[in-house]
Amino acid sequence: MLDEAEAGSVASGSFPICRAMTGMSEIKSAWGPVGPRLGALAWLWPREAMEAMRISLTVIAAIGLAMWFELTLPHWAAVTVISVNLATRAASLQKSLWYALGTIVGVMVALVLVANFAQATLAFDVALALWLGLLTAASSIESGQRSYGFALMGYTVPLVALGSVQDPRIVFDTGIDRCSTILLGLACAYASSVFVAPGVPAVRRALADRMQAVADGCARWVEATRSGGSPGQMPARAVLMLDDAVRDAFAEQPSLWWGGHAFRDAAPRLRWMLAAELLRARLGDRTGSHTSVLIGDGESRADRQIGRVRIAIRLLRSGGRIGRRPASLPLHLLLWNDYDWDGRHAVKNGVRTAVTVSLLNAFWYVTGWTDGSSAVIWGAVLAALFASHPDPAADARNFLVGTLMAAVVGIVVRYTLLTQTGEFMLLAAILLPLGILAALGWSDMRAPAGGGFAFFVLAVVEPTNVMTYDLAASLNQALAELLGIGATVIAFTTLVPPTGEATLRLRARRRLVAGVRRTALRNPLFLPPPDRWLARTFGRLALVQGDPDAAHGSETLLLVGLLMMMLRRENARLGREVGRIVAPAITPGASRGRAAGMRLREIAGRPGLTVLAAERVGAIAALVADLDAPETA
């Protein structure tokens, strides 16, 4: 998985970074069409306070509309508003789409489970645990808002199915009510975001700055490589992040799609260029075909590709486009990424979620606790939501601290202030500071417990059209919810504990080796397109680069796989023969590289081979022999 902080957006439901920007020019840019009128307030309030006020007002509007439509749990609309307001509007829009899709799919699955297992408690529990485990695994192998969407598909099922456990006949009404509440919250969040949507020029400038930084980093690496110095590790992660930045810009302002081919192709161009330059550095000065031709991309010369990216940057800054056709993106990117998937890590997370939910269900049934379903619900929410976080145990503990604070604040507000009013305007005045605190807690990473507070406080206050005041029942429910969250914290710490970074890097290295082996041995019909293969291998390399000792060998493996793919596309029979020699030689610790290199050099010298095929086999021989170096162990 890619590092979410470096992606600059919230991935897998983690808390977004609210950047501290003050000054009149930033306020005008951030607040779009109303900026000139609000810019004068910059000296009074920083941007965080203005954003928190906007979100809080949106929360109140969502609760008011939910009450007007007589929805059962208006606070879910408020939680939705807070949840989808992220650091960038593009991330917010993407999360909103996944929020809607995840809720609808989760409600449908809840209806199916209740319809088939309403009278079979054990079967229902098994089906619920399996569904949550499956979706947690899917969330773990994805990144960005797709990860959150899969987690939401999972934990929506217990929210709907167990929320009406006392009377399964009303599960359909519960599901429709939740869908309506969530969609209402999304609509309010979108309407509010229009006021702060950055204009096309601002989005263009931000993307141009990002592209400029990546292009400059690649140029420095190429220059250091050619000068014979120590270039350091190839900037694989920065190029991968550029893909996400381009997609975010297209989501922020869809008008950039038209004529945006140069922007869309920037990251793929740089990937091919880096691979060609890396191969040139490994082979040294030589006669024959340019290394870009060897890897199957005759236009990957560094000066050409970086120059084209810089032309795209100038077009962005000037508002220019290339043609009028829309720059399409692969449709599969809407459902899954082209980066790295850690299957073992995903299965481990899925098993943890399934076991946690099963144990909470067993505790509920053994004790017969009336509010035991709340423990199961919140345990499922936390287990599915935090499984894909880099440090889920620490995040879960911080969430628990935030929920404890929210429980105290929420109960005090509910049983003191809310008992004094029956008017919505007075209710709004009470909720306004809570909304501000929740928005600030959700958006500011300096408050690690803020996410739990934001997610929980309005659920404890629970404003509805007809308020009921039963302190014992509220305390009982809050205790059950805290128990579910606490059980998940224990599960993250002791029950199938999360995998450490060193182990994740080791697994990424193994997947990189396996990917090259598949390229060498698999039927060419089943090989992915070269662009997709290179993107996925770059994703694995970005993870492995955290270990400098393994980076050199991993970069060599990337080149071997790319050359093998091109060789097999040119000459399937020769590629199969070479692949059978390469596959055993690239196994870590095999120490067969030099012997394999000698055999490959003999093949390269055969008469009848094309010049390009012979050069590719010779390049593979040199690279495979290099794998026996001690630094690649």
N, C-alpha and C positions, 0 to 999 in steps of 0.2 A: 504494500500500500504506500501511496505517496504521502509525504508529510503535509498535514493540513495547514499548519502555520505558514509554510512556504507557498502553498497554493493561494494564500491571501483570501480564503473564504472558508466557510464552515463546512466541514465534511463530517458525515456520519452523525449529525446532530450535535456536534461539539459547539462550545460557546464561541461566538464570533468576536473578533478583535475590533473594538470601536476606536478608531484612530483619533488622537487628540489633534484637532485642527481648529485654530482660532484665526481671527482676522477677518476683515470685511470681505475680501475677495474670495476666501474659501467658503464663507457662509453664503455668499451670493451664488457660487457655483453649486454648492450642495443643495440649496433650496430652489434651484431651477427658476421657474417663472415668478415665484413670489420672493426670490432672493433680494431684489432691490429694496423691497419694503421691509424685509426682516434683517437686512444687512446692518442697519443702524443699531440693532440690538446686540451686535457681536461683542461690543465692549462690556455689555451687561452679563450675558450668558455665553459660555463656551458651547461648542457644537453638541457635546454630549447632552447638556441640559435641554437644549432646544429639541434634539431628537427624542429624548425621554418624554418631554412634554407632548410632542406630536403623537408618540406611540400611546401614551396614557390617554389622551383624548380619543384616539382611535379605539382603544380598549373600552372606554365608556360608551362610545357610539355602538360598538358591537354588542355589548351587554344590553343596551337600550333597545336595539332592534330585535335581539333574541327574545327579550321580554315582550316586546310588542307583538311578535309572531307567536308568542306563548310556547316557546321551546322549553324543554324540560330542564336542561342544564346550560344556562347562558354563559357560565364561566368558561366553557370549552371554546366558545367563540373568542373570548378574551385571550385565553392561552394560545390559541392559534395565531392571533395577531402578533403577540410577543414572539412566538417561535419563528415565524417566517420573516421577521425584520432582521436581516443580517447585515454584514459589513458592506456589501455591495447590492445594488438593486438587481443585478443579474442573478446573483445567488438567491435573492429573495424570490424572484420570479420562478427560477428553476425549482426551488424548494416548494413553492406553492403548487406547482403542477404535480410534483411527486406527492405532496400532502393530499391533494384531491384524489389522485389515482390510488395511493395506498389506503386511504379511508374507504373508498368504494370497494376495492378488492377485499379488504378486511371484513367489511360488513357482509359481503356476499358469502365469504367463507364461514363467518359466524352463523349465518342463516342455515347453511348446509349442515354444519356440525350439529346445531341444535335440532334441526329437522330429523337427522338420522340417529342421534344418540341422546335424545332427551330423556329416555327411560333407561339408558345404560350408562351409569356413572363412570365405571372404570374405562369403558370404551371411549367415552367423551374425553376423559383426562388424558388417555394415551394419544388420541387424535390431536388434542390441543397441544400437548408437549411436542409431538412430532412436527406439527405446523410451525410452532415457535422456533424449534431447533432448525428446521429447514430454512426459514426466512432469516434467522440470525446468521446462518452460514452464508446465505446469499449476500447479506449486508456486509459481512466481513471481507468478502473478496472484491467488493465494489468500492468506489471512492466517490467523494462529492455528495451531491444530493440524491443520487441513485442509492447510495448506501442507506441514507435516512429513509428513503421511500420503502425499501424492502423491510427495514426494521418496523416501520409504521404498519405495513401490511400484516406483520406478525402480531404486534401488541394490540392492534385494533380488535382482534378477535376476542380476547378475554374482556376488553372494555365493554363490548356489546353483549357477548354471550353471558358473562358472569354478572354484568350490571343488572340483568333481569333474571337472575337465577331463581328468585322466589316464585316467578311465574313465567315459565318458558314461552307461554303463548303470546307474550307481548314483545318477544325479541325482535320481531319485524318492525314494530313501532319504535323500539329503542334504536335499531339500526337506521331507520329513516330519520329519526330525530337527530342522531349524531351526524349523519351525512349533511343534513340541513344546517346544523350548527357550525360544522367545520367549513362548509362552503360559504356560509354567511361571514365567518371570520376572515376567510381568504378574500372575499369581495371587499370587505372593509379595509383590509391591509393593502390591497391593490389600489383602491381609491385614494387612500392616504399617501401611498408611495408616489402617486402622480405629482404631488406637490414638491417632492424632493428629487424627482427623476433628473439626472444630469442630461443635458442636451447632447446632441450629436457631436458638436465640437469638443465637449469635455471628454466624451467617451473616446473619440478619435485621438485626442492628445494623450490620454492615459494609456491606450493601447500602443501608440507610437513610442511612448517612453519605455514601455515594457519591452517592445521589440528592439529598441535601440540598445537597451542594457544587455539583452541576450546576444544580439549581434556583436556588440563590442567585446563581450566576454569570449565568444567564439573566435573573433579575430585575434584577440590577445593569445589565446591558446594556440592557434595556428601559427602565429608569428614566433612564439616560443618554441614550438615544435620544429619549425624550419631553421631556426637559428642554432639548433643543436643544444639548447639549454634544457632546463628541467621544466617542462610545461605543466606538470601536475596532472591531476585527473581530468579526463575529458568532461566538459560541462553538460553531462547527460541530463541531469535533473532540471537545469535551467531551461533546456530546450523542451523537455516534457511539460514544464509549467507554462510555456508559451502557448502550447495547444489549448490548455484550459483558459488562458487569458483571451485568446481569439474567440473561443466559443462563448465566453462570458460577454464579450463585446457584442457579438451577434445577437445574443439574447437581450442585452440591454437596449440596443437600438437595431431592430431588424432591417432598417434601411441600409445598413452596412453590408448586408448580404449581396445586394445588387452591385455587381462589379467588384466584389471583394475577394476575387480569386488570389490576388497577390498576397493578401493578409492570411488567408486560409492556408496557403502553400508555404508560408514562411518556415514553420517548424519542420515539416517534412523535408524541405530543401536543406535546412541546417543539419538534420540527422544524416542525410546522405553525404553531405559535405564533410561532416566530422568523421564518418566511417572511411571515406576516401583518404582524408588526411592522416587518419590513424594508420591505415594500411601503408601509406607512403612512408610514414615514420618507421614502421616496423620493417619494411623491406629495404629501406635506405635508398640511396641514389642508384638507379638502375636504368638500363635501356629497355625498350619495349613499350607496350601499351601503358597509357596513363592509368593510375590506380582507380580512377573513377570509372574507366571502361571495364576494368576487371570486376568490379562489384555490380556492373550492370546498369550504371547510370552515367552516361557520357557527359552530363552537364554538371557534375559535382565538383568541378574545380573551385577551390575556396574563393578565389577572387571573383569568379562569376556569381556564385551563389550568395555570398555576403553582399556583393554589389546589388543583386536583385532584391535582397531583403531591405537594403537601404533605400532602394528606389521605392519599395512599398511603404517604407517609413515616411519618405517625402510626400508620397501620395496621400497618406493618412493626414499628415500635418496640413496639407494644402486643400484637403477635401476632394481630391481627385479619385477617380475610379478607372478600372480597365474594363471597358465594355459595359453592357447593360444586363447581361445574364446573371441570375442569382448564383452565388457560390454555394453549391450544395455541400452538405456534410453527410457522411455515411449514416444511413438510418439506424444501423445497429448500435451506434453510439448513444442513442436514446435509451437503450436497455442495458448495455454492458460496455465496459471500457476496453481499450486496446492495450492496457498496461499489464501489470503482473497480477496473477491470481495465486494465492497461497492456499491450496486446497486443504492441507493438514491443519493449518491455523483456523480455517473456516469450520472444519468439522469439529475441532476442539471447542470453539465458541458455541457451535450449535448444541453439542452434547451438554455443555455447562448450562445453557439456558433450559434445555429439556429437563435435566435433572433438578435444577432449582425449582422450576414450576411444579414438577411432580412432588417434590418434598413439601412445598407449601400447600399443595392440594391435600396431601396426606395429613399434614398437621391440621388443616381446616376440618377434614372429615373426622379425625380422631377427637378433636376438642369440641366439635359441634358449635364453634364460635359463630354467632350470627353475622359478624362483620369479617369473617375469615376470607370471604371472596375478595375484599379490598386488599388484603395482604397478597393474594395470588396475583391480582391485577397489577399492583405496583411493582411486585417482584418481576413479573413478566416485562413490564415497561422498561425497567432499568436494565435487566439482563440483555434484552434485545437491543436497546438503544446504545449502551456503552460498550458492547462487545468489540466494536471496530475501533475504539479509541486507542491511541498509543499506550496510555497508562490507565486502563479501565478501573483498576482497584482504587487508585488515588482519586480519580474523578468521581467514583461512586461514593467514597468517603466524604468528599466535599459536598456532593449532592445531599447526603444524609444530614450533614451539618446545616445546609441551607433549608432543608425541609423541617428540621427541628425549630429553627428560628421562625419559619413561616407558620408552623403550627401554633406557636405561642402568639405571634402577632395576629394571625387570622382569628383565633378563638377570642382574643381580647377585643378585637374590632367587632366581631359578630355579636358578642354578648354584652357589649357596652354601647358602642356608637349606633349600631344598626337597630337596636331596640328602641331608639328615640325617634325614628323617622319612618314615614310611609310614603314620602314624596321622592320621586326619582331624582330631582335636582339635588336634594340633600344626600341621597345615596351617591350621586356622581361626585359631589364634593368630598365625600369620605373615600371613594375609590380613587380619586385623582392622585393623591400622594402615594397610595399603594401601587398604582400603575407606574408612576415615575420610578419608584424604588425597584419594581420588578423589571422595568426596561433597562435601567442602569445595571442591575445585577446580571441580567442576561447578556448585555452587550460588552461589559468591561471585564477583560480577563484578569484584571488585578483583583477581582473579587471572586475567588475560586468557588465559594459557596453560593454565589449569586444565582446561578442557574437553577439550583434546587429551590431557592426562595421564590424565584419568578414562576417556576412551574407549579408550585404547590400552594402559594398564599391565597390565590383567588379560588382555588378548589376548596380550601378550608372556610373562607368567607362564604362562598357559594350563594351569591345573590340570586334570588328567584322572585317570581311574581308574588307568591305566597310564602313568606318566610316562616319557618318553624324554629322554635328555640327549645332544644332539649340538650342541655349541656352534657349529660351523661352519654347520650347517643353520639354527640360530636366528638367527645373525648375517646369513646370506644372506637369510632371509625378512624380517627387520627392515629390512635395507637396501632390499629391493624395495618394501616398504610405504612407507618414507620417500621413496623415489624417486617413487612415485605421488603422494604428498601434495605433494612439492616441485614436481612437474610441474604440479599443479593450481594451486599458488600462482603459478607463472609464467604460467599461462593466465589467471588472474584479473587479473594485472598487465599483460600484454602482448597476449594473444590475446583479441580481442573484450573489451577492458577494460570494467568496469562503468560504467554511465551516472551522471553527476554529478547532484546534487540539483537544480541549476538547470534542467538539461535535463528531469528528471522533472517538475518543476513546469510547465515550458513544455508538455510533452506532456499533462499533466493539463488545462491550460487549453484545449488544442486538442480534447481529448475532451469537455470541457464544452461547447464551441461545437458540436461535431459532434452531441452529444446533444440540444441545443436545435434544431438544424437537422432532425434526425430527427423530433423532436416536431412541428415545423412542417410537414413534408412527407410523412411516412410515413402509410400507410393507418391509420386509427384502430384497425382490428382488430389491428394488430401493435404497438400502443403498450402498454408495461407498465402495471400498476396504478399509480395516483398515489403510493401509499405507497412502493412499490419505486423508482419513478423519483426521488422526493424523497430517499430514503436514498442512492441511488447518486450523485446530484448533490451531496449533502452530502459524500460521500466525496471527490469530485473537488475541491470547494471547500476542504475541509480541507487538501488538498495545495497548492492554489494560494495559500492564505493565507500560506504562507511567503514570498511576494513581495508586500509591501504595495502596490506600484504596480499589481499586477494584481488585487488582492482586490476593489476597488470594482466594476470591470467584471464580474468573475466573479459577484459577488452579484447584479448587475443581470441577467446572463444567466439565473441561476437563476429569478428572478421572471418573466422573459419566457417561459421554457419552461413554467413552471407555469401561467401565464395562458393560453398557447397550448393546453395540454392541456385545460384546463377549457372554453375556447371551442370547441374541436373536439368535445368531448363534448356540448356544448349544441347547437351548430349546425355540422354537418359541412361544409356548403357554404361558410358564411362563414369557418369556420376554415381551409379549404383556400385561400381567396382571400387571407386575411390572412397565412397561412404562406408563400405565394409572395412576398410583399413583405418579410416579416421575414427569411427565410433568407439572401438576399444581403446584407442590411444588417448582420448580426451577424458577418460574416467579419472577422477582425482586420485592421486597416489599410484596410478598404474605404471608410470615411468616407462612408457612405451613410445614416447614421442620421437626420439631419435631414430629408432628402428622403423617406425612408420614413415618418417620423413625420407629415409633412404629408399624405401619401396616406392613412395610417391614420386621421387625424383627419377626413378627408373621408368615409371609410367609416363612422366612428362617428356622423356626422351624418345618415346616410341615414334616411329615414322607413321605418317598418315594422320596425325592429330592436327587440327587447326592451330594456328599460332596462338589464338586467344585461349583455346582449351589447354594447350601446353603451359601457357603462362599462369593460368588459374591453378592448375595442378601443382606447378612449381611454387606458387605463393602459398598454397595450403601446406605443402611439405615444409617450407620454412617456418610457418606459424606453428604447426603441430610439433616440430622439433623444439621450438621455443618453450612449449608447455612444460618441458622437463626441468626448467630453471627452478632453483630452490624457492624463489620469491612467490611462485604460484602454487605452492603446496597448500 
